[in-house]
Amino acid sequence: MSPLISRLGIVLLLLGLVMACQRRNPDAPPTTNRLYSAMLDGLLKKSVPFVSVAQLKAQPAPVLLDTRSAREFAVSHLRGARWVGYDSFSLAEMQNLPKNTPIVVYCSVGARSEKIGAQLQQAGYAHVRNLYGGIFEWVNEGNPVFTAANQPTDRVHAYSPAWSIWLQRGQPVYK
């Protein structure tokens, strides 16, 4: 691991510790790790309502939109998720989706998906939720993820070694 990545990981950990001392957002669902929750509370703008892992599992089949890169999606994703990307996201691809459809957006931790969710809301989609903690929290809570071939896997694209500190379960992948 390069010294820069190690330093970045330490900075992220310290940021999480500092934020853990601050007051927690009462609208945010809990996660499996208090420091992870604190980091998320500082990172996310709360522009899109959250859905917890437990709430998502209880919902009757919302449309799941994965806002990560195609490479991340290919490693693993939530069953039935539709890849929409982040850098390549286009509202035109959503035109066949009725505006009243329940939609849950997700990414690694929730930052990219929050931005895509906000675009969907601005376009008139009324029932958009952001998975709090993203695929990391989904896996941290022991839920399955699937490969591009729809096979179960324990591999999760962790975005980078620095971000992988928030992935408590699963095998992190970076390529």
Secondary structure, DSSP 8 states (H G I E B T S, - for coil): --HHHHHHHHHHHHHHHHHHTS---TTS---S-HHHHHHHHHH----S-EE-HHHHHHSS--EEEE-S-HHHHHH-B-TT-EE--STT--GGGGTTS-TTS-EEEE-SSSHHHHHHHHHHHHTT-S-EEEETTHHHHHHHTT--EE-TTS-EESEEE-SSTTGGGG--SSEEE--
